[in-house]
Amino acid sequence: MTSELILHYFPDLTQKQKDQFAGLDDLYRFWNSRINLISRKDIDMLYLHHILHSLAIAKVVSFLPGEKILDVGTGGGFPGIPLAILFPDTHFHLVDSIGKKVKVVNEVALASDLKNLVSTHARAEQINDKFNFVVSRAVTRLSEFYPWIKGKFLKDSVNDIQNGILYLKGGDLTDEIKESKLDVTLIPLTNYFKEDYFETKYVVYIPQ
Ligand SMILES: C[S@@+](CC[C@H](N)C(=O)[O-])C[C@H]1O[C@@H](n2cnc3c(N)ncnc32)[C@H](O)[C@@H]1O
């Protein structure tokens, strides 16, 4: 799997974006050998399991220039780094409670010339700013996640889609959604991608 996969689903990339996506392979191999961000066998699936999966959010909403996005529990930068490459005029704030992961995010962003991204070593609950959208993948259950971020949304939306949460989740979410008591829209990723990997994966959209 190479960055050609990204081009297949996002054919309008600029040369700079193509180079940024292609460069992620070496950067993540380098950092992953020092700090475990992605399992050793999954690093060969970087473009499918991590980069394309992150970009699924872009199939649901096109972020606009000037919009502010918070990525909660970004780990090694997913979904925030691929989205920041795709939307160079949108501001991304990536947070994680583990400092060494934030250091890697900073290094990858610097090496990728990503000027629209900041990353902070903090818990999501400590961030005192407001955003158009909160994105996230694989952090915790919705019922625990929602209280961390519910006060962090800008009131006015300029996007066709109302400000809110776009959470990448997989599997059977029936109990989790029921427990959260939130107004949730489940968008299956098989709507956009043909790879088996996406078969039980969704963007969970929660408008604010
Ligand atoms: C399983 S990892 C997922 C990382 C990344 N989102 C991905 O999909 O590859 C979960 C991450 O959430 C972070 N995390 C958990 N609770 C958090 C909180 N309250 N605020 C910020 N980060 C948090 C952890 O440190 C960890 O890096």
The ligand as an SDF file (V2000), in Angstrom:
LIG
                    3D

 27 29  0  0  0  0  0  0  0  0999 V2000
   -5.7910    4.3150   21.1290 C   0  0  0  0  0  0  0  0  0  0  0  0
   -4.9780    5.8610   21.0360 S   0  0  0  0  0  0  0  0  0  0  0  0
   -5.5900    6.4950   19.4960 C   0  0  0  0  0  0  0  0  0  0  0  0
   -4.6550    7.4740   18.8760 C   0  0  0  0  0  0  0  0  0  0  0  0
   -5.1100    8.0490   17.5320 C   0  0  0  0  0  0  0  0  0  0  0  0
   -6.3460    8.8110   17.6610 N   0  0  0  0  0  0  0  0  0  0  0  0
   -5.2720    6.9570   16.4960 C   0  0  0  0  0  0  0  0  0  0  0  0
   -6.3930    6.6560   16.1220 O   0  0  0  0  0  0  0  0  0  0  0  0
   -4.2460    6.3940   16.0620 O   0  0  0  0  0  0  0  0  0  0  0  0
   -5.8710    6.8700   22.2180 C   0  0  0  0  0  0  0  0  0  0  0  0
   -5.1270    8.1520   22.5670 C   0  0  0  0  0  0  0  0  0  0  0  0
   -5.9860    8.9980   23.3280 O   0  0  0  0  0  0  0  0  0  0  0  0
   -5.2080    9.6640   24.2980 C   0  0  0  0  0  0  0  0  0  0  0  0
   -6.1360   10.1540   25.3440 N   0  0  0  0  0  0  0  0  0  0  0  0
   -6.9230    9.4160   26.1640 C   0  0  0  0  0  0  0  0  0  0  0  0
   -7.6700   10.2210   26.9530 N   0  0  0  0  0  0  0  0  0  0  0  0
   -7.3510   11.5080   26.6040 C   0  0  0  0  0  0  0  0  0  0  0  0
   -7.8000   12.7990   27.0560 C   0  0  0  0  0  0  0  0  0  0  0  0
   -8.7040   12.9210   28.0120 N   0  0  0  0  0  0  0  0  0  0  0  0
   -7.2710   13.8880   26.4900 N   0  0  0  0  0  0  0  0  0  0  0  0
   -6.3260   13.7690   25.5120 C   0  0  0  0  0  0  0  0  0  0  0  0
   -5.8710   12.5880   25.0380 N   0  0  0  0  0  0  0  0  0  0  0  0
   -6.3750   11.4700   25.5800 C   0  0  0  0  0  0  0  0  0  0  0  0
   -4.1920    8.6170   24.7390 C   0  0  0  0  0  0  0  0  0  0  0  0
   -3.0430    9.1960   25.2940 O   0  0  0  0  0  0  0  0  0  0  0  0
   -3.8940    7.9130   23.4110 C   0  0  0  0  0  0  0  0  0  0  0  0
   -2.7670    8.4640   22.7510 O   0  0  0  0  0  0  0  0  0  0  0  0
  1  2  1  0
  2  3  1  0
  2 10  1  0
  3  4  1  0
  4  5  1  0
  5  6  1  0
  5  7  1  0
  7  8  2  0
  7  9  1  0
 10 11  1  0
 11 12  1  0
 11 26  1  0
 12 13  1  0
 13 14  1  0
 13 24  1  0
 14 15  1  0
 14 23  1  0
 15 16  2  0
 16 17  1  0
 17 18  1  0
 17 23  2  0
 18 19  1  0
 18 20  2  0
 20 21  1  0
 21 22  2  0
 22 23  1  0
 24 25  1  0
 24 26  1  0
 26 27  1  0
M  CHG  2   2   1   9  -1
M  END
$$$$
